Amino acid sequence: MRSLMYIDFNEQQVPDATTLLKSNHMLEKNMIGEKIFADVNKRLDEAGLMMHSDTTCSNTEIDKNRKGKRDSKMHQTKKGNE
């Protein structure tokens, strides 16, 4: 909360629930959340970090995986026992 709202608790009072609720309603009314989300998506897309539905992998990669041969550039993760 402190870093998000730039509040120094030694000098300023923490906003009460009503103030936070009013600011939340203002964000919703002006669709600020959607604008921030669109901006983040745009920046991720420009940086090449966004996955698109037209992203594909080649048949060669699929065949290698079926044969149990892994590409040295591919990474594998493990969650639990899977």
PyMOL Python script that loads the backbone (N, CA, C, O; Angstrom):
from pymol import cmd

cmd.read_pdbstr("""\
ATOM      1  N   MET A   1       0.832  -1.186   0.000  1.00  0.00           N
ATOM      2  CA  MET A   1       0.000   0.000   0.000  1.00  0.00           C
ATOM      3  C   MET A   1       0.873   1.244   0.000  1.00  0.00           C
ATOM      4  O   MET A   1       0.603   2.203  -0.723  1.00  0.00           O
ATOM      5  N   ARG A   2       1.903   1.223   0.800  1.00  0.00           N
ATOM      6  CA  ARG A   2       2.768   2.392   0.936  1.00  0.00           C
ATOM      7  C   ARG A   2       3.414   2.766  -0.401  1.00  0.00           C
ATOM      8  O   ARG A   2       3.402   3.934  -0.789  1.00  0.00           O
ATOM      9  N   SER A   3       3.972   1.789  -1.098  1.00  0.00           N
ATOM     10  CA  SER A   3       4.652   2.091  -2.361  1.00  0.00           C
ATOM     11  C   SER A   3       3.657   2.381  -3.479  1.00  0.00           C
ATOM     12  O   SER A   3       3.945   3.174  -4.375  1.00  0.00           O
ATOM     13  N   LEU A   4       2.498   1.749  -3.433  1.00  0.00           N
ATOM     14  CA  LEU A   4       1.493   1.973  -4.465  1.00  0.00           C
ATOM     15  C   LEU A   4       0.944   3.391  -4.410  1.00  0.00           C
ATOM     16  O   LEU A   4       0.765   4.028  -5.447  1.00  0.00           O
ATOM     17  N   MET A   5       0.678   3.882  -3.222  1.00  0.00           N
ATOM     18  CA  MET A   5       0.044   5.198  -3.065  1.00  0.00           C
ATOM     19  C   MET A   5       1.043   6.284  -2.689  1.00  0.00           C
ATOM     20  O   MET A   5       0.653   7.430  -2.466  1.00  0.00           O
ATOM     21  N   TYR A   6       2.312   5.943  -2.618  1.00  0.00           N
ATOM     22  CA  TYR A   6       3.363   6.905  -2.272  1.00  0.00           C
ATOM     23  C   TYR A   6       3.058   7.624  -0.950  1.00  0.00           C
ATOM     24  O   TYR A   6       3.088   8.852  -0.865  1.00  0.00           O
ATOM     25  N   ILE A   7       2.767   6.821   0.066  1.00  0.00           N
ATOM     26  CA  ILE A   7       2.421   7.381   1.370  1.00  0.00           C
ATOM     27  C   ILE A   7       3.564   7.130   2.343  1.00  0.00           C
ATOM     28  O   ILE A   7       4.056   6.008   2.461  1.00  0.00           O
ATOM     29  N   ASP A   8       3.971   8.158   3.020  1.00  0.00           N
ATOM     30  CA  ASP A   8       4.928   8.029   4.108  1.00  0.00           C
ATOM     31  C   ASP A   8       4.122   8.002   5.397  1.00  0.00           C
ATOM     32  O   ASP A   8       3.591   9.027   5.825  1.00  0.00           O
ATOM     33  N   PHE A   9       4.032   6.833   6.013  1.00  0.00           N
ATOM     34  CA  PHE A   9       3.196   6.671   7.198  1.00  0.00           C
ATOM     35  C   PHE A   9       3.658   7.527   8.372  1.00  0.00           C
ATOM     36  O   PHE A   9       2.888   7.766   9.302  1.00  0.00           O
ATOM     37  N   ASN A  10       4.887   7.985   8.340  1.00  0.00           N
ATOM     38  CA  ASN A  10       5.366   8.852   9.415  1.00  0.00           C
ATOM     39  C   ASN A  10       4.830  10.273   9.271  1.00  0.00           C
ATOM     40  O   ASN A  10       4.752  11.011  10.253  1.00  0.00           O
ATOM     41  N   GLU A  11       4.460  10.657   8.051  1.00  0.00           N
ATOM     42  CA  GLU A  11       4.018  12.027   7.811  1.00  0.00           C
ATOM     43  C   GLU A  11       2.556  12.136   7.379  1.00  0.00           C
ATOM     44  O   GLU A  11       1.938  13.183   7.571  1.00  0.00           O
ATOM     45  N   GLN A  12       2.003  11.091   6.809  1.00  0.00           N
ATOM     46  CA  GLN A  12       0.648  11.155   6.278  1.00  0.00           C
ATOM     47  C   GLN A  12      -0.230  10.073   6.887  1.00  0.00           C
ATOM     48  O   GLN A  12       0.252   9.052   7.377  1.00  0.00           O
ATOM     49  N   GLN A  13      -1.528  10.327   6.843  1.00  0.00           N
ATOM     50  CA  GLN A  13      -2.486   9.367   7.350  1.00  0.00           C
ATOM     51  C   GLN A  13      -2.821   8.336   6.272  1.00  0.00           C
ATOM     52  O   GLN A  13      -2.839   8.656   5.083  1.00  0.00           O
ATOM     53  N   VAL A  14      -3.082   7.119   6.688  1.00  0.00           N
ATOM     54  CA  VAL A  14      -3.479   6.069   5.762  1.00  0.00           C
ATOM     55  C   VAL A  14      -4.925   6.334   5.349  1.00  0.00           C
ATOM     56  O   VAL A  14      -5.755   6.647   6.203  1.00  0.00           O
ATOM     57  N   PRO A  15      -5.249   6.213   4.044  1.00  0.00           N
ATOM     58  CA  PRO A  15      -6.629   6.449   3.622  1.00  0.00           C
ATOM     59  C   PRO A  15      -7.578   5.421   4.241  1.00  0.00           C
ATOM     60  O   PRO A  15      -7.229   4.249   4.390  1.00  0.00           O
ATOM     61  N   ASP A  16      -8.778   5.874   4.599  1.00  0.00           N
ATOM     62  CA  ASP A  16      -9.748   4.957   5.187  1.00  0.00           C
ATOM     63  C   ASP A  16     -10.467   4.190   4.072  1.00  0.00           C
ATOM     64  O   ASP A  16     -10.246   4.448   2.889  1.00  0.00           O
ATOM     65  N   ALA A  17     -11.320   3.254   4.458  1.00  0.00           N
ATOM     66  CA  ALA A  17     -12.008   2.387   3.501  1.00  0.00           C
ATOM     67  C   ALA A  17     -12.879   3.185   2.536  1.00  0.00           C
ATOM     68  O   ALA A  17     -12.970   2.842   1.358  1.00  0.00           O
ATOM     69  N   THR A  18     -13.522   4.247   3.026  1.00  0.00           N
ATOM     70  CA  THR A  18     -14.386   5.060   2.163  1.00  0.00           C
ATOM     71  C   THR A  18     -13.578   5.725   1.051  1.00  0.00           C
ATOM     72  O   THR A  18     -14.014   5.758  -0.099  1.00  0.00           O
ATOM     73  N   THR A  19     -12.414   6.249   1.386  1.00  0.00           N
ATOM     74  CA  THR A  19     -11.561   6.900   0.394  1.00  0.00           C
ATOM     75  C   THR A  19     -11.109   5.887  -0.659  1.00  0.00           C
ATOM     76  O   THR A  19     -11.126   6.178  -1.855  1.00  0.00           O
ATOM     77  N   LEU A  20     -10.706   4.700  -0.208  1.00  0.00           N
ATOM     78  CA  LEU A  20     -10.281   3.657  -1.146  1.00  0.00           C
ATOM     79  C   LEU A  20     -11.439   3.226  -2.036  1.00  0.00           C
ATOM     80  O   LEU A  20     -11.254   3.000  -3.232  1.00  0.00           O
ATOM     81  N   LEU A  21     -12.644   3.110  -1.452  1.00  0.00           N
ATOM     82  CA  LEU A  21     -13.804   2.710  -2.225  1.00  0.00           C
ATOM     83  C   LEU A  21     -14.164   3.770  -3.265  1.00  0.00           C
ATOM     84  O   LEU A  21     -14.496   3.435  -4.403  1.00  0.00           O
ATOM     85  N   LYS A  22     -14.101   5.034  -2.886  1.00  0.00           N
ATOM     86  CA  LYS A  22     -14.378   6.125  -3.832  1.00  0.00           C
ATOM     87  C   LYS A  22     -13.375   6.117  -4.981  1.00  0.00           C
ATOM     88  O   LYS A  22     -13.750   6.314  -6.137  1.00  0.00           O
ATOM     89  N   SER A  23     -12.104   5.892  -4.668  1.00  0.00           N
ATOM     90  CA  SER A  23     -11.095   5.865  -5.738  1.00  0.00           C
ATOM     91  C   SER A  23     -11.318   4.666  -6.648  1.00  0.00           C
ATOM     92  O   SER A  23     -11.107   4.755  -7.858  1.00  0.00           O
ATOM     93  N   ASN A  24     -11.745   3.544  -6.072  1.00  0.00           N
ATOM     94  CA  ASN A  24     -12.038   2.358  -6.870  1.00  0.00           C
ATOM     95  C   ASN A  24     -13.209   2.626  -7.810  1.00  0.00           C
ATOM     96  O   ASN A  24     -13.167   2.242  -8.979  1.00  0.00           O
ATOM     97  N   HIS A  25     -14.256   3.284  -7.306  1.00  0.00           N
ATOM     98  CA  HIS A  25     -15.400   3.628  -8.149  1.00  0.00           C
ATOM     99  C   HIS A  25     -14.992   4.590  -9.268  1.00  0.00           C
ATOM    100  O   HIS A  25     -15.483   4.478 -10.392  1.00  0.00           O
ATOM    101  N   MET A  26     -14.105   5.523  -8.964  1.00  0.00           N
ATOM    102  CA  MET A  26     -13.630   6.454  -9.977  1.00  0.00           C
ATOM    103  C   MET A  26     -12.878   5.705 -11.082  1.00  0.00           C
ATOM    104  O   MET A  26     -13.048   5.998 -12.266  1.00  0.00           O
ATOM    105  N   LEU A  27     -12.046   4.737 -10.685  1.00  0.00           N
ATOM    106  CA  LEU A  27     -11.315   3.941 -11.672  1.00  0.00           C
ATOM    107  C   LEU A  27     -12.282   3.161 -12.557  1.00  0.00           C
ATOM    108  O   LEU A  27     -12.100   3.096 -13.773  1.00  0.00           O
ATOM    109  N   GLU A  28     -13.314   2.567 -11.947  1.00  0.00           N
ATOM    110  CA  GLU A  28     -14.298   1.806 -12.711  1.00  0.00           C
ATOM    111  C   GLU A  28     -15.097   2.716 -13.645  1.00  0.00           C
ATOM    112  O   GLU A  28     -15.306   2.384 -14.812  1.00  0.00           O
ATOM    113  N   LYS A  29     -15.543   3.863 -13.130  1.00  0.00           N
ATOM    114  CA  LYS A  29     -16.361   4.797 -13.918  1.00  0.00           C
ATOM    115  C   LYS A  29     -15.612   5.276 -15.159  1.00  0.00           C
ATOM    116  O   LYS A  29     -16.198   5.375 -16.237  1.00  0.00           O
ATOM    117  N   ASN A  30     -14.337   5.569 -15.016  1.00  0.00           N
ATOM    118  CA  ASN A  30     -13.530   6.082 -16.123  1.00  0.00           C
ATOM    119  C   ASN A  30     -12.804   4.982 -16.893  1.00  0.00           C
ATOM    120  O   ASN A  30     -12.005   5.261 -17.787  1.00  0.00           O
ATOM    121  N   MET A  31     -13.090   3.733 -16.538  1.00  0.00           N
ATOM    122  CA  MET A  31     -12.517   2.557 -17.213  1.00  0.00           C
ATOM    123  C   MET A  31     -10.986   2.603 -17.239  1.00  0.00           C
ATOM    124  O   MET A  31     -10.360   2.237 -18.234  1.00  0.00           O
ATOM    125  N   ILE A  32     -10.400   3.054 -16.141  1.00  0.00           N
ATOM    126  CA  ILE A  32      -8.944   3.165 -16.048  1.00  0.00           C
ATOM    127  C   ILE A  32      -8.289   1.778 -16.051  1.00  0.00           C
ATOM    128  O   ILE A  32      -7.229   1.592 -16.648  1.00  0.00           O
ATOM    129  N   GLY A  33      -8.918   0.813 -15.389  1.00  0.00           N
ATOM    130  CA  GLY A  33      -8.366  -0.546 -15.343  1.00  0.00           C
ATOM    131  C   GLY A  33      -8.209  -1.139 -16.728  1.00  0.00           C
ATOM    132  O   GLY A  33      -7.184  -1.746 -17.042  1.00  0.00           O
ATOM    133  N   GLU A  34      -9.236  -0.960 -17.562  1.00  0.00           N
ATOM    134  CA  GLU A  34      -9.176  -1.465 -18.933  1.00  0.00           C
ATOM    135  C   GLU A  34      -8.078  -0.765 -19.730  1.00  0.00           C
ATOM    136  O   GLU A  34      -7.391  -1.388 -20.540  1.00  0.00           O
ATOM    137  N   LYS A  35      -7.921   0.543 -19.490  1.00  0.00           N
ATOM    138  CA  LYS A  35      -6.883   1.298 -20.199  1.00  0.00           C
ATOM    139  C   LYS A  35      -5.487   0.835 -19.786  1.00  0.00           C
ATOM    140  O   LYS A  35      -4.593   0.716 -20.623  1.00  0.00           O
ATOM    141  N   ILE A  36      -5.308   0.576 -18.503  1.00  0.00           N
ATOM    142  CA  ILE A  36      -4.006   0.076 -18.017  1.00  0.00           C
ATOM    143  C   ILE A  36      -3.735  -1.309 -18.604  1.00  0.00           C
ATOM    144  O   ILE A  36      -2.628  -1.591 -19.061  1.00  0.00           O
ATOM    145  N   PHE A  37      -4.761  -2.176 -18.587  1.00  0.00           N
ATOM    146  CA  PHE A  37      -4.617  -3.525 -19.127  1.00  0.00           C
ATOM    147  C   PHE A  37      -4.253  -3.477 -20.609  1.00  0.00           C
ATOM    148  O   PHE A  37      -3.377  -4.218 -21.056  1.00  0.00           O
ATOM    149  N   ALA A  38      -4.920  -2.610 -21.374  1.00  0.00           N
ATOM    150  CA  ALA A  38      -4.618  -2.474 -22.811  1.00  0.00           C
ATOM    151  C   ALA A  38      -3.197  -1.976 -23.020  1.00  0.00           C
ATOM    152  O   ALA A  38      -2.501  -2.436 -23.925  1.00  0.00           O
ATOM    153  N   ASP A  39      -2.764  -1.033 -22.179  1.00  0.00           N
ATOM    154  CA  ASP A  39      -1.412  -0.498 -22.299  1.00  0.00           C
ATOM    155  C   ASP A  39      -0.358  -1.570 -21.993  1.00  0.00           C
ATOM    156  O   ASP A  39       0.653  -1.670 -22.688  1.00  0.00           O
ATOM    157  N   VAL A  40      -0.600  -2.356 -20.962  1.00  0.00           N
ATOM    158  CA  VAL A  40       0.343  -3.436 -20.607  1.00  0.00           C
ATOM    159  C   VAL A  40       0.407  -4.451 -21.738  1.00  0.00           C
ATOM    160  O   VAL A  40       1.492  -4.890 -22.117  1.00  0.00           O
ATOM    161  N   ASN A  41      -0.752  -4.829 -22.282  1.00  0.00           N
ATOM    162  CA  ASN A  41      -0.766  -5.779 -23.406  1.00  0.00           C
ATOM    163  C   ASN A  41      -0.009  -5.235 -24.609  1.00  0.00           C
ATOM    164  O   ASN A  41       0.733  -5.966 -25.265  1.00  0.00           O
ATOM    165  N   LYS A  42      -0.198  -3.941 -24.900  1.00  0.00           N
ATOM    166  CA  LYS A  42       0.493  -3.314 -26.031  1.00  0.00           C
ATOM    167  C   LYS A  42       2.005  -3.358 -25.829  1.00  0.00           C
ATOM    168  O   LYS A  42       2.754  -3.678 -26.752  1.00  0.00           O
ATOM    169  N   ARG A  43       2.444  -3.036 -24.615  1.00  0.00           N
ATOM    170  CA  ARG A  43       3.883  -3.040 -24.332  1.00  0.00           C
ATOM    171  C   ARG A  43       4.465  -4.449 -24.412  1.00  0.00           C
ATOM    172  O   ARG A  43       5.570  -4.632 -24.923  1.00  0.00           O
ATOM    173  N   LEU A  44       3.729  -5.449 -23.912  1.00  0.00           N
ATOM    174  CA  LEU A  44       4.193  -6.840 -24.011  1.00  0.00           C
ATOM    175  C   LEU A  44       4.274  -7.273 -25.474  1.00  0.00           C
ATOM    176  O   LEU A  44       5.225  -7.943 -25.878  1.00  0.00           O
ATOM    177  N   ASP A  45       3.272  -6.886 -26.262  1.00  0.00           N
ATOM    178  CA  ASP A  45       3.256  -7.248 -27.678  1.00  0.00           C
ATOM    179  C   ASP A  45       4.425  -6.615 -28.418  1.00  0.00           C
ATOM    180  O   ASP A  45       5.082  -7.273 -29.224  1.00  0.00           O
ATOM    181  N   GLU A  46       4.688  -5.334 -28.145  1.00  0.00           N
ATOM    182  CA  GLU A  46       5.808  -4.637 -28.795  1.00  0.00           C
ATOM    183  C   GLU A  46       7.151  -5.238 -28.406  1.00  0.00           C
ATOM    184  O   GLU A  46       8.100  -5.205 -29.190  1.00  0.00           O
ATOM    185  N   ALA A  47       7.234  -5.785 -27.198  1.00  0.00           N
ATOM    186  CA  ALA A  47       8.478  -6.401 -26.737  1.00  0.00           C
ATOM    187  C   ALA A  47       8.611  -7.844 -27.217  1.00  0.00           C
ATOM    188  O   ALA A  47       9.632  -8.489 -26.978  1.00  0.00           O
ATOM    189  N   GLY A  48       7.573  -8.351 -27.899  1.00  0.00           N
ATOM    190  CA  GLY A  48       7.609  -9.726 -28.400  1.00  0.00           C
ATOM    191  C   GLY A  48       7.343 -10.758 -27.325  1.00  0.00           C
ATOM    192  O   GLY A  48       7.743 -11.913 -27.467  1.00  0.00           O
ATOM    193  N   LEU A  49       6.678 -10.365 -26.253  1.00  0.00           N
ATOM    194  CA  LEU A  49       6.421 -11.273 -25.144  1.00  0.00           C
ATOM    195  C   LEU A  49       4.977 -11.762 -25.094  1.00  0.00           C
ATOM    196  O   LEU A  49       4.593 -12.476 -24.168  1.00  0.00           O
ATOM    197  N   MET A  50       4.179 -11.379 -26.085  1.00  0.00           N
ATOM    198  CA  MET A  50       2.767 -11.739 -26.100  1.00  0.00           C
ATOM    199  C   MET A  50       2.562 -12.934 -27.015  1.00  0.00           C
ATOM    200  O   MET A  50       3.053 -12.946 -28.144  1.00  0.00           O
ATOM    201  N   MET A  51       1.832 -13.947 -26.529  1.00  0.00           N
ATOM    202  CA  MET A  51       1.518 -15.126 -27.325  1.00  0.00           C
ATOM    203  C   MET A  51       0.241 -14.842 -28.110  1.00  0.00           C
ATOM    204  O   MET A  51      -0.753 -14.401 -27.534  1.00  0.00           O
ATOM    205  N   HIS A  52       0.261 -15.090 -29.416  1.00  0.00           N
ATOM    206  CA  HIS A  52      -0.909 -14.879 -30.261  1.00  0.00           C
ATOM    207  C   HIS A  52      -1.458 -16.213 -30.721  1.00  0.00           C
ATOM    208  O   HIS A  52      -0.745 -17.216 -30.711  1.00  0.00           O
ATOM    209  N   SER A  53      -2.706 -16.234 -31.120  1.00  0.00           N
ATOM    210  CA  SER A  53      -3.339 -17.484 -31.546  1.00  0.00           C
ATOM    211  C   SER A  53      -2.714 -18.043 -32.819  1.00  0.00           C
ATOM    212  O   SER A  53      -2.833 -19.239 -33.086  1.00  0.00           O
ATOM    213  N   ASP A  54      -2.053 -17.204 -33.606  1.00  0.00           N
ATOM    214  CA  ASP A  54      -1.431 -17.685 -34.839  1.00  0.00           C
ATOM    215  C   ASP A  54      -0.006 -18.192 -34.625  1.00  0.00           C
ATOM    216  O   ASP A  54       0.681 -18.530 -35.589  1.00  0.00           O
ATOM    217  N   THR A  55       0.444 -18.249 -33.364  1.00  0.00           N
ATOM    218  CA  THR A  55       1.774 -18.766 -33.064  1.00  0.00           C
ATOM    219  C   THR A  55       1.735 -20.294 -33.168  1.00  0.00           C
ATOM    220  O   THR A  55       0.883 -20.944 -32.563  1.00  0.00           O
ATOM    221  N   THR A  56       2.650 -20.845 -33.926  1.00  0.00           N
ATOM    222  CA  THR A  56       2.668 -22.298 -34.131  1.00  0.00           C
ATOM    223  C   THR A  56       4.067 -22.841 -33.892  1.00  0.00           C
ATOM    224  O   THR A  56       5.043 -22.094 -33.814  1.00  0.00           O
ATOM    225  N   CYS A  57       4.137 -24.135 -33.780  1.00  0.00           N
ATOM    226  CA  CYS A  57       5.445 -24.787 -33.743  1.00  0.00           C
ATOM    227  C   CYS A  57       5.510 -25.723 -34.943  1.00  0.00           C
ATOM    228  O   CYS A  57       4.481 -26.161 -35.457  1.00  0.00           O
ATOM    229  N   SER A  58       6.697 -26.016 -35.373  1.00  0.00           N
ATOM    230  CA  SER A  58       6.855 -26.814 -36.591  1.00  0.00           C
ATOM    231  C   SER A  58       6.614 -28.292 -36.317  1.00  0.00           C
ATOM    232  O   SER A  58       6.686 -28.746 -35.175  1.00  0.00           O
ATOM    233  N   ASN A  59       6.328 -29.036 -37.383  1.00  0.00           N
ATOM    234  CA  ASN A  59       6.142 -30.480 -37.264  1.00  0.00           C
ATOM    235  C   ASN A  59       7.415 -31.160 -36.800  1.00  0.00           C
ATOM    236  O   ASN A  59       7.356 -32.200 -36.145  1.00  0.00           O
ATOM    237  N   THR A  60       8.562 -30.590 -37.128  1.00  0.00           N
ATOM    238  CA  THR A  60       9.845 -31.152 -36.705  1.00  0.00           C
ATOM    239  C   THR A  60       9.927 -31.167 -35.184  1.00  0.00           C
ATOM    240  O   THR A  60      10.368 -32.155 -34.596  1.00  0.00           O
ATOM    241  N   GLU A  61       9.508 -30.083 -34.546  1.00  0.00           N
ATOM    242  CA  GLU A  61       9.536 -30.023 -33.083  1.00  0.00           C
ATOM    243  C   GLU A  61       8.596 -31.054 -32.481  1.00  0.00           C
ATOM    244  O   GLU A  61       8.933 -31.690 -31.482  1.00  0.00           O
ATOM    245  N   ILE A  62       7.421 -31.228 -33.076  1.00  0.00           N
ATOM    246  CA  ILE A  62       6.456 -32.201 -32.578  1.00  0.00           C
ATOM    247  C   ILE A  62       7.007 -33.612 -32.736  1.00  0.00           C
ATOM    248  O   ILE A  62       6.893 -34.421 -31.815  1.00  0.00           O
ATOM    249  N   ASP A  63       7.607 -33.924 -33.898  1.00  0.00           N
ATOM    250  CA  ASP A  63       8.174 -35.249 -34.135  1.00  0.00           C
ATOM    251  C   ASP A  63       9.303 -35.558 -33.158  1.00  0.00           C
ATOM    252  O   ASP A  63       9.410 -36.684 -32.671  1.00  0.00           O
ATOM    253  N   LYS A  64      10.149 -34.564 -32.869  1.00  0.00           N
ATOM    254  CA  LYS A  64      11.244 -34.768 -31.917  1.00  0.00           C
ATOM    255  C   LYS A  64      10.697 -35.134 -30.549  1.00  0.00           C
ATOM    256  O   LYS A  64      11.246 -36.001 -29.870  1.00  0.00           O
ATOM    257  N   ASN A  65       9.611 -34.476 -30.140  1.00  0.00           N
ATOM    258  CA  ASN A  65       9.026 -34.757 -28.835  1.00  0.00           C
ATOM    259  C   ASN A  65       8.403 -36.144 -28.788  1.00  0.00           C
ATOM    260  O   ASN A  65       8.485 -36.825 -27.766  1.00  0.00           O
ATOM    261  N   ARG A  66       7.783 -36.566 -29.877  1.00  0.00           N
ATOM    262  CA  ARG A  66       7.182 -37.912 -29.934  1.00  0.00           C
ATOM    263  C   ARG A  66       8.251 -38.991 -29.846  1.00  0.00           C
ATOM    264  O   ARG A  66       8.030 -40.043 -29.246  1.00  0.00           O
ATOM    265  N   LYS A  67       9.412 -38.732 -30.444  1.00  0.00           N
ATOM    266  CA  LYS A  67      10.501 -39.708 -30.436  1.00  0.00           C
ATOM    267  C   LYS A  67      11.312 -39.645 -29.153  1.00  0.00           C
ATOM    268  O   LYS A  67      12.207 -40.464 -28.942  1.00  0.00           O
ATOM    269  N   GLY A  68      11.009 -38.686 -28.300  1.00  0.00           N
ATOM    270  CA  GLY A  68      11.730 -38.555 -27.035  1.00  0.00           C
ATOM    271  C   GLY A  68      13.016 -37.774 -27.155  1.00  0.00           C
ATOM    272  O   GLY A  68      13.793 -37.712 -26.202  1.00  0.00           O
ATOM    273  N   LYS A  69      13.256 -37.178 -28.306  1.00  0.00           N
ATOM    274  CA  LYS A  69      14.458 -36.365 -28.491  1.00  0.00           C
ATOM    275  C   LYS A  69      14.108 -34.925 -28.183  1.00  0.00           C
ATOM    276  O   LYS A  69      13.202 -34.352 -28.789  1.00  0.00           O
ATOM    277  N   ARG A  70      14.810 -34.354 -27.262  1.00  0.00           N
ATOM    278  CA  ARG A  70      14.544 -32.972 -26.866  1.00  0.00           C
ATOM    279  C   ARG A  70      15.497 -32.021 -27.565  1.00  0.00           C
ATOM    280  O   ARG A  70      16.667 -32.335 -27.780  1.00  0.00           O
ATOM    281  N   ASP A  71      14.983 -30.873 -27.910  1.00  0.00           N
ATOM    282  CA  ASP A  71      15.807 -29.803 -28.465  1.00  0.00           C
ATOM    283  C   ASP A  71      16.619 -29.215 -27.311  1.00  0.00           C
ATOM    284  O   ASP A  71      16.079 -28.971 -26.232  1.00  0.00           O
ATOM    285  N   SER A  72      17.892 -28.990 -27.530  1.00  0.00           N
ATOM    286  CA  SER A  72      18.753 -28.478 -26.462  1.00  0.00           C
ATOM    287  C   SER A  72      18.335 -27.085 -26.000  1.00  0.00           C
ATOM    288  O   SER A  72      18.660 -26.683 -24.883  1.00  0.00           O
ATOM    289  N   LYS A  73      17.616 -26.339 -26.851  1.00  0.00           N
ATOM    290  CA  LYS A  73      17.174 -24.994 -26.493  1.00  0.00           C
ATOM    291  C   LYS A  73      15.871 -24.993 -25.700  1.00  0.00           C
ATOM    292  O   LYS A  73      15.495 -23.974 -25.120  1.00  0.00           O
ATOM    293  N   MET A  74      15.181 -26.132 -25.675  1.00  0.00           N
ATOM    294  CA  MET A  74      13.911 -26.210 -24.953  1.00  0.00           C
ATOM    295  C   MET A  74      14.175 -26.476 -23.476  1.00  0.00           C
ATOM    296  O   MET A  74      15.132 -27.159 -23.112  1.00  0.00           O
ATOM    297  N   HIS A  75      13.319 -25.930 -22.649  1.00  0.00           N
ATOM    298  CA  HIS A  75      13.433 -26.137 -21.215  1.00  0.00           C
ATOM    299  C   HIS A  75      12.223 -26.893 -20.706  1.00  0.00           C
ATOM    300  O   HIS A  75      11.136 -26.798 -21.277  1.00  0.00           O
ATOM    301  N   GLN A  76      12.410 -27.638 -19.639  1.00  0.00           N
ATOM    302  CA  GLN A  76      11.331 -28.420 -19.072  1.00  0.00           C
ATOM    303  C   GLN A  76      11.157 -28.013 -17.616  1.00  0.00           C
ATOM    304  O   GLN A  76      12.134 -27.768 -16.909  1.00  0.00           O
ATOM    305  N   THR A  77       9.921 -27.944 -17.181  1.00  0.00           N
ATOM    306  CA  THR A  77       9.658 -27.612 -15.778  1.00  0.00           C
ATOM    307  C   THR A  77       8.950 -28.769 -15.118  1.00  0.00           C
ATOM    308  O   THR A  77       8.372 -29.625 -15.789  1.00  0.00           O
ATOM    309  N   LYS A  78       8.997 -28.792 -13.813  1.00  0.00           N
ATOM    310  CA  LYS A  78       8.355 -29.856 -13.056  1.00  0.00           C
ATOM    311  C   LYS A  78       7.530 -29.238 -11.948  1.00  0.00           C
ATOM    312  O   LYS A  78       8.015 -28.381 -11.210  1.00  0.00           O
ATOM    313  N   LYS A  79       6.285 -29.669 -11.828  1.00  0.00           N
ATOM    314  CA  LYS A  79       5.421 -29.209 -10.751  1.00  0.00           C
ATOM    315  C   LYS A  79       4.918 -30.447 -10.027  1.00  0.00           C
ATOM    316  O   LYS A  79       4.265 -31.307 -10.617  1.00  0.00           O
ATOM    317  N   GLY A  80       5.229 -30.522  -8.756  1.00  0.00           N
ATOM    318  CA  GLY A  80       4.865 -31.725  -8.013  1.00  0.00           C
ATOM    319  C   GLY A  80       5.627 -32.915  -8.557  1.00  0.00           C
ATOM    320  O   GLY A  80       6.851 -32.862  -8.673  1.00  0.00           O
ATOM    321  N   ASN A  81       4.927 -33.992  -8.895  1.00  0.00           N
ATOM    322  CA  ASN A  81       5.568 -35.175  -9.477  1.00  0.00           C
ATOM    323  C   ASN A  81       5.339 -35.274 -10.975  1.00  0.00           C
ATOM    324  O   ASN A  81       5.618 -36.312 -11.575  1.00  0.00           O
ATOM    325  N   GLU A  82       4.843 -34.226 -11.578  1.00  0.00           N
ATOM    326  CA  GLU A  82       4.584 -34.252 -13.020  1.00  0.00           C
ATOM    327  C   GLU A  82       5.636 -33.462 -13.764  1.00  0.00           C
ATOM    328  O   GLU A  82       5.585 -33.369 -14.991  1.00  0.00           O
TER     329      GLU A  82
END
""", "prot")
cmd.dss("prot")
cmd.show_as("cartoon", "prot")
cmd.util.cbc("prot")
cmd.orient("prot")
